[in-house]
Amino acid sequence: MERYIQPFVDVCVSVFKDFVGVDLGAERPHFAEKEAVYDWDISAVIGLTGEARGAVVISMKKELAVKITGLLTGSEHKDLDDEVVDAIGEIVNIIAGNAKKGLEESFRLVISLPTIVQGKEHAIKWPNNQARIICIPFKAFENSTFILSVAIESVKGA
C-alpha cells in the first residue's frame, strides 16, 4: 500500500511548496472509516478509473481554504466563494494528476474532473466497498491541518 500512497504525499508537499509557497509537514497516515463524518468545511474529490479505481480527496476548514486561495490569487477572501472553490478543486486536480504519473509503473489511470463538497461536518461517500481509505494529515502554517484521503484499488490484479 505504501507504494501507492507515497506518490500522493510527495506530490502534495511539492504542489503546496511550488504553487502556494507553503512548506507542509506530513503526519502519520491512518485508515479511515468509510462512513466517518469530519469537521471539514470543504472537500475536493477526484475519481480514479482505469486499471485501478478509487478517489483522491482533499479536505480542510474554511479558514485554511481562504488563506490558500489568497496566497494563490493575491486577493483577499472571507468565505468559500467561487474563487476559493475553484482553487481547492484545482489543487486536488494538480495533486491527482501528478500522483497519477508516479503510479504509472503500476496502473494506467484516468482522473475525473474535481467535484466540490461544502458544508460543516460533511461526509464523503466512497465509490466502492473494497478499497481501504488512507488519510494523510498535513500540517500547514503553524496550526492549520488538512487531510488528503486516498482510496485506490487495483482492478487488474496488481
RAJOVEN-V714767 format. One record per residue. N is the residue number from 0. SS is DSSP state (h for helix, s for strand, l for the rest). OMEGA is omega in whole degrees, 0 to 359 (NA if undefined). D_FIRST is the distance of its C-alpha to the first C-alpha in Angstrom with 1 decimal. Layout:
# RAJOVEN-V714767
n->N ss->SS omega->OMEGA d_first->D_FIRST
n->N ss->SS omega->OMEGA d_first->D_FIRST
This chain:
# RAJOVEN-V714767
n->0 ss->l omega->182 d_first->0.0
n->1 ss->h omega->181 d_first->3.8
n->2 ss->h omega->177 d_first->5.5
n->3 ss->h omega->185 d_first->5.4
n->4 ss->h omega->185 d_first->6.5
n->5 ss->h omega->177 d_first->8.8
n->6 ss->h omega->179 d_first->11.1
n->7 ss->h omega->177 d_first->11.8
n->8 ss->h omega->182 d_first->12.8
n->9 ss->h omega->182 d_first->14.8
n->10 ss->h omega->180 d_first->16.5
n->11 ss->h omega->179 d_first->17.3
n->12 ss->h omega->183 d_first->19.0
n->13 ss->h omega->178 d_first->20.9
n->14 ss->h omega->180 d_first->22.0
n->15 ss->h omega->178 d_first->23.5
n->16 ss->h omega->186 d_first->25.1
n->17 ss->h omega->186 d_first->26.5
n->18 ss->h omega->185 d_first->27.5
n->19 ss->h omega->182 d_first->28.3
n->20 ss->l omega->183 d_first->29.2
n->21 ss->l omega->174 d_first->27.1
n->22 ss->l omega->179 d_first->25.0
n->23 ss->s omega->169 d_first->22.0
n->24 ss->s omega->177 d_first->20.5
n->25 ss->s omega->178 d_first->16.8
n->26 ss->l omega->186 d_first->16.6
n->27 ss->l omega->176 d_first->14.2
n->28 ss->l omega->178 d_first->11.3
n->29 ss->s omega->176 d_first->11.7
n->30 ss->s omega->179 d_first->11.4
n->31 ss->s omega->173 d_first->14.4
n->32 ss->l omega->184 d_first->16.8
n->33 ss->l omega->183 d_first->17.5
n->34 ss->l omega->184 d_first->21.2
n->35 ss->l omega->175 d_first->21.1
n->36 ss->l omega->182 d_first->23.8
n->37 ss->l omega->183 d_first->23.6
n->38 ss->l omega->178 d_first->26.5
n->39 ss->l omega->177 d_first->25.7
n->40 ss->l omega->181 d_first->28.4
n->41 ss->s omega->173 d_first->26.5
n->42 ss->s omega->174 d_first->23.2
n->43 ss->s omega->188 d_first->22.5
n->44 ss->s omega->174 d_first->20.4
n->45 ss->s omega->176 d_first->19.2
n->46 ss->s omega->177 d_first->18.3
n->47 ss->s omega->175 d_first->16.1
n->48 ss->s omega->181 d_first->17.6
n->49 ss->s omega->180 d_first->17.9
n->50 ss->l omega->171 d_first->15.6
n->51 ss->s omega->177 d_first->13.0
n->52 ss->s omega->180 d_first->14.1
n->53 ss->s omega->183 d_first->13.6
n->54 ss->s omega->172 d_first->14.7
n->55 ss->s omega->183 d_first->14.7
n->56 ss->s omega->171 d_first->17.2
n->57 ss->s omega->184 d_first->19.0
n->58 ss->s omega->181 d_first->21.3
n->59 ss->s omega->175 d_first->24.1
n->60 ss->l omega->180 d_first->27.6
n->61 ss->h omega->184 d_first->30.6
n->62 ss->h omega->179 d_first->31.9
n->63 ss->h omega->179 d_first->28.9
n->64 ss->h omega->179 d_first->28.8
n->65 ss->h omega->181 d_first->32.5
n->66 ss->h omega->179 d_first->32.2
n->67 ss->h omega->180 d_first->29.6
n->68 ss->h omega->177 d_first->31.7
n->69 ss->h omega->178 d_first->34.7
n->70 ss->h omega->180 d_first->33.2
n->71 ss->h omega->189 d_first->32.1
n->72 ss->h omega->184 d_first->35.5
n->73 ss->l omega->179 d_first->38.0
n->74 ss->l omega->183 d_first->39.4
n->75 ss->l omega->178 d_first->39.5
n->76 ss->l omega->180 d_first->37.9
n->77 ss->l omega->184 d_first->38.5
n->78 ss->l omega->179 d_first->36.6
n->79 ss->l omega->180 d_first->33.9
n->80 ss->l omega->184 d_first->36.2
n->81 ss->h omega->181 d_first->35.4
n->82 ss->h omega->177 d_first->34.6
n->83 ss->h omega->179 d_first->32.1
n->84 ss->h omega->179 d_first->30.4
n->85 ss->h omega->182 d_first->30.4
n->86 ss->h omega->181 d_first->29.0
n->87 ss->h omega->175 d_first->26.0
n->88 ss->h omega->180 d_first->25.4
n->89 ss->h omega->178 d_first->25.7
n->90 ss->h omega->180 d_first->23.3
n->91 ss->h omega->177 d_first->20.5
n->92 ss->h omega->179 d_first->21.7
n->93 ss->h omega->179 d_first->21.6
n->94 ss->h omega->182 d_first->18.1
n->95 ss->h omega->180 d_first->16.7
n->96 ss->h omega->180 d_first->19.0
n->97 ss->h omega->177 d_first->18.0
n->98 ss->h omega->177 d_first->14.2
n->99 ss->h omega->178 d_first->15.0
n->100 ss->h omega->180 d_first->16.7
n->101 ss->h omega->181 d_first->13.8
n->102 ss->l omega->187 d_first->11.7
n->103 ss->l omega->174 d_first->14.9
n->104 ss->l omega->183 d_first->14.1
n->105 ss->l omega->188 d_first->11.6
n->106 ss->l omega->163 d_first->13.4
n->107 ss->l omega->186 d_first->16.8
n->108 ss->s omega->171 d_first->16.6
n->109 ss->s omega->178 d_first->19.5
n->110 ss->s omega->180 d_first->19.5
n->111 ss->l omega->170 d_first->22.1
n->112 ss->l omega->180 d_first->24.7
n->113 ss->l omega->172 d_first->23.9
n->114 ss->s omega->182 d_first->25.2
n->115 ss->s omega->175 d_first->26.4
n->116 ss->s omega->179 d_first->26.6
n->117 ss->s omega->175 d_first->29.2
n->118 ss->l omega->179 d_first->30.8
n->119 ss->l omega->174 d_first->30.6
n->120 ss->l omega->178 d_first->28.0
n->121 ss->l omega->178 d_first->26.6
n->122 ss->l omega->176 d_first->23.7
n->123 ss->l omega->175 d_first->21.2
n->124 ss->l omega->187 d_first->21.2
n->125 ss->l omega->192 d_first->17.9
n->126 ss->l omega->180 d_first->18.3
n->127 ss->l omega->183 d_first->17.0
n->128 ss->l omega->186 d_first->16.6
n->129 ss->l omega->187 d_first->13.6
n->130 ss->l omega->173 d_first->10.6
n->131 ss->l omega->180 d_first->9.6
n->132 ss->s omega->177 d_first->10.7
n->133 ss->s omega->175 d_first->9.3
n->134 ss->s omega->178 d_first->12.5
n->135 ss->s omega->178 d_first->13.0
n->136 ss->s omega->175 d_first->16.7
n->137 ss->s omega->175 d_first->18.8
n->138 ss->s omega->178 d_first->22.3
n->139 ss->s omega->183 d_first->24.8
n->140 ss->l omega->183 d_first->28.4
n->141 ss->l omega->187 d_first->29.5
n->142 ss->l omega->179 d_first->28.8
n->143 ss->s omega->176 d_first->26.9
n->144 ss->s omega->170 d_first->23.3
n->145 ss->s omega->182 d_first->21.1
n->146 ss->s omega->168 d_first->17.7
n->147 ss->s omega->180 d_first->15.3
n->148 ss->s omega->182 d_first->13.4
n->149 ss->s omega->171 d_first->10.7
n->150 ss->s omega->182 d_first->10.2
n->151 ss->s omega->183 d_first->9.1
n->152 ss->s omega->179 d_first->9.8
n->153 ss->s omega->174 d_first->10.9
n->154 ss->l omega->180 d_first->14.6
n->155 ss->l omega->179 d_first->15.4
n->156 ss->l omega->181 d_first->13.7
n->157 ss->l omega->NA d_first->11.1
